[in-house]
């Protein structure tokens, strides 16, 4: 692991194939000079660490420790004049130590590009130790580990999305928030006979303040689990349980155990009125039934019929309030079609080059409208499928023809040409249609 950490850098990266081949006996282990064996025997003759460069300079080019450190700094700064001086000193020292001028120059060319990017052994070992510890935790305590990673990355929607995808690959279910199971951050939920699952924390819900979240957790710990929507309204008497916060709880799925989201939203006014009456009654103790524990049974909170929320509505709410889709994905109904056609964004970005035609299918995550110098309107969109995301450029003519499709959360298929700039690939759209 240490060697991998040290070698996976712009300079040393070229040595990775040699390191692997030598480790597995497919390539002979050789040394430019026999004295290098004592320095490089643990890395199969491959210069791997910054320490290797310093020791070579000391043992073969007759540098002092102070001079070796100056060499390291010079290589890091790459100042031509200083580098020329160091090259002359290094080669001269190697020749004085018994090396031929040809081999001395070859050795210099070997270490010159390496040292600027090299890791010293202590640095690589520190990274390697953490890599080993985290790999051990992930292998042996997967749900706990992934929960910790999610909590550490909370607030970074793209990172959270990547981690949840990894959770799915590991068969760890990530669930929406729940007032009976969630705490402030991501939490492992354990039930007898079931695999560990991860719950979103209440703090992750947009438009729900930390004060309400803390009040929900504190009341649950004080009085036990909430048993119904009415019971929740009765027990959470915090003044900030208002329309905005209650909608956030319902739409994010945190109250799913007590009813259907659309039905609860359809009874919002009644719920708020009931909550207000209960809160006022609790404060003033003027209600005839104020001393009775089951006020909901006496006061008769009943939900009227209301249309249920559609799957697409629920997913849009989750994206808005949690930053991503949790209970499903808008593209799920197209998964079989995607599997039959070569539209994977990840494969397209990896395999296709500038100017090649491609068709991608996915959901519009972002759509930014801009005005050209001529006053025409065009758009830049971020389109995602199950594998990756890609930027799509919509020029003015196509923008005018399909403006109604160019909005977030629309599922579309787009045909266009691959464009590459600064190593990033995008798609210049030539046609677009709704899935």
Residue pairs with C-beta under 8 A, 6 or more apart in sequence:
1 128
1 131
1 132
2 121
2 124
2 125
2 127
2 128
3 19
3 43
3 48
3 124
4 128
5 119
5 124
5 127
5 128
5 131
6 12
6 48
6 49
6 118
6 119
6 121
6 124
7 13
7 15
7 16
7 19
7 46
7 48
8 16
9 117
9 118
9 119
10 117
11 113
11 114
11 115
11 116
11 117
11 118
12 47
12 48
12 114
12 117
12 118
15 46
15 47
15 48
18 27
18 44
18 46
19 43
19 44
19 46
19 48
21 27
22 28
22 29
22 44
22 45
22 46
23 44
29 44
29 45
30 45
31 37
31 40
31 45
32 103
32 106
32 107
32 110
33 60
33 99
33 103
33 107
35 59
35 60
36 45
36 56
36 60
37 45
38 59
39 52
39 55
39 56
39 59
40 46
40 47
40 48
40 52
43 49
43 52
47 53
47 56
47 110
47 111
47 114
49 118
49 119
49 120
49 121
49 124
50 72
50 115
50 118
50 119
50 120
50 121
51 120
51 121
52 118
53 71
53 72
53 75
53 111
53 114
53 115
53 118
54 65
54 68
54 69
54 71
54 72
56 107
56 111
57 63
57 67
57 68
57 71
57 90
57 93
58 64
58 65
58 68
60 93
60 94
60 97
60 99
60 107
61 89
61 90
61 91
61 92
61 93
61 94
61 97
62 93
62 96
62 97
63 71
63 89
63 90
63 93
67 89
70 86
71 86
71 90
71 115
72 115
74 82
74 83
74 85
74 86
75 83
75 86
75 112
75 115
75 116
76 115
76 116
78 116
83 112
87 108
87 112
90 104
90 108
91 101
91 104
91 105
91 108
94 103
94 104
94 107
94 108
95 101
95 104
99 107
119 127
134 145
137 144
137 145
138 145
138 146
142 170
142 172
142 196
143 172
143 188
143 195
143 196
143 197
143 198
144 188
144 196
146 163
146 166
146 167
146 170
146 172
146 198
147 186
147 187
147 188
147 198
149 163
150 160
150 163
150 164
150 174
150 186
150 198
151 185
151 186
151 201
153 159
153 160
153 163
154 160
154 185
154 186
154 201
154 203
154 204
157 323
157 324
160 323
160 324
161 323
161 324
164 174
164 324
164 326
167 173
167 174
167 198
168 174
171 195
172 195
172 196
172 197
172 198
173 195
173 197
173 198
174 197
174 198
174 200
174 326
175 181
175 189
175 197
175 198
175 199
175 200
175 326
175 327
176 199
176 200
176 252
176 253
176 254
176 256
176 318
176 322
176 326
176 327
177 199
177 200
177 201
177 202
177 204
177 205
177 252
177 253
177 254
177 322
178 199
178 253
178 254
178 256
178 257
179 202
179 216
179 220
179 226
179 232
179 249
179 254
179 255
179 257
180 220
180 225
180 226
180 257
181 187
181 189
181 199
182 199
182 200
182 201
182 202
182 217
182 254
183 201
183 202
183 217
184 201
184 202
184 203
184 210
184 213
184 214
184 217
185 201
185 203
185 204
186 198
186 199
186 200
186 201
186 204
187 198
187 199
187 201
188 196
188 197
188 198
188 199
189 196
189 197
189 198
189 199
190 196
200 252
200 322
200 326
201 213
202 208
202 212
202 213
202 216
202 217
202 254
203 210
203 213
204 322
204 323
205 213
205 248
205 249
205 252
205 254
205 321
205 322
206 248
206 320
206 321
206 322
206 323
207 244
207 245
207 247
207 248
207 321
208 245
208 248
208 249
208 252
209 240
209 245
211 238
211 240
212 236
212 238
212 240
212 241
212 245
215 236
215 238
215 241
216 236
219 235
219 236
220 226
223 235
226 232
226 235
226 258
228 258
228 296
229 255
229 258
229 259
229 264
229 271
229 301
229 303
230 274
230 296
230 301
231 296
232 255
232 258
233 241
233 271
233 274
233 275
233 278
233 301
234 275
234 278
234 295
234 296
236 275
237 278
237 279
237 282
237 283
239 279
241 275
242 272
243 268
243 272
246 268
246 271
246 272
246 275
247 265
247 268
248 321
249 255
250 261
250 264
250 265
251 261
251 265
251 314
251 317
251 318
251 320
251 321
252 317
252 318
252 321
252 322
253 261
253 314
253 318
253 326
253 327
255 261
255 264
258 264
259 303
260 308
260 309
261 308
261 309
261 313
261 314
261 317
262 306
262 307
262 308
262 309
262 313
263 303
263 305
263 306
263 308
264 271
264 303
265 306
265 309
266 303
266 304
266 305
266 306
266 307
267 303
267 304
267 306
270 301
270 303
270 304
271 301
274 299
274 301
277 299
278 295
278 299
281 287
281 290
281 295
282 290
285 291
287 295
289 295
289 298
289 299
292 298
309 317
311 328
312 330
314 327
314 328
315 325
315 327
315 328
315 329
315 330
316 409
318 324
318 325
318 326
318 327
319 325
319 409
329 386
330 363
330 409
330 411
331 338
331 362
331 363
331 385
331 386
331 411
334 361
334 411
334 435
335 386
337 361
338 344
338 361
338 385
338 386
341 359
341 361
342 348
342 359
343 359
343 360
343 361
343 362
343 385
343 413
344 385
344 386
344 387
344 388
345 360
345 362
345 383
345 384
345 385
345 387
345 388
345 389
345 390
346 387
346 388
347 387
348 358
348 360
348 390
348 418
348 425
349 388
349 390
349 425
352 358
352 418
352 425
353 418
353 420
354 418
354 419
354 420
355 417
355 418
356 417
356 418
357 415
357 416
357 417
357 418
358 415
358 416
358 417
358 418
358 427
359 413
359 414
359 415
360 383
360 385
360 390
360 392
360 413
360 414
360 427
361 385
361 411
361 412
361 413
361 414
361 435
362 383
362 384
362 385
362 389
362 411
362 412
363 383
363 384
363 385
363 409
363 410
363 411
363 412
364 381
364 382
364 383
364 406
364 407
364 408
364 409
364 410
364 411
364 412
365 381
365 382
365 383
365 384
365 389
365 408
366 381
366 382
366 408
367 379
367 380
367 381
367 382
367 406
367 407
367 408
368 379
368 380
368 381
369 377
369 378
369 379
369 406
370 377
370 378
370 379
370 380
371 377
371 378
372 378
372 396
376 396
376 399
377 396
377 399
377 400
378 393
378 394
378 395
378 396
378 399
379 393
379 394
379 399
379 406
380 391
380 392
380 393
380 394
381 391
381 392
381 393
381 394
381 406
382 389
382 390
382 391
382 392
383 389
383 390
383 391
383 392
383 412
383 414
383 427
384 390
390 425
390 426
390 427
391 424
391 426
391 427
392 414
392 416
392 426
392 427
392 428
392 429
393 416
393 419
393 426
393 427
393 428
393 429
394 402
394 406
394 429
394 432
395 428
395 429
398 429
398 430
398 431
398 432
399 406
402 432
405 412
405 432
405 433
405 434
406 432
410 434
411 434
411 435
412 432
412 433
412 434
412 435
413 432
413 433
413 435
414 427
414 429
414 431
414 432
415 429
415 430
415 431
415 432
416 427
416 428
416 429
416 430
416 431
417 427
417 428
417 430
418 425
418 426
418 427
418 428
419 425
419 426
419 427
419 428
420 426
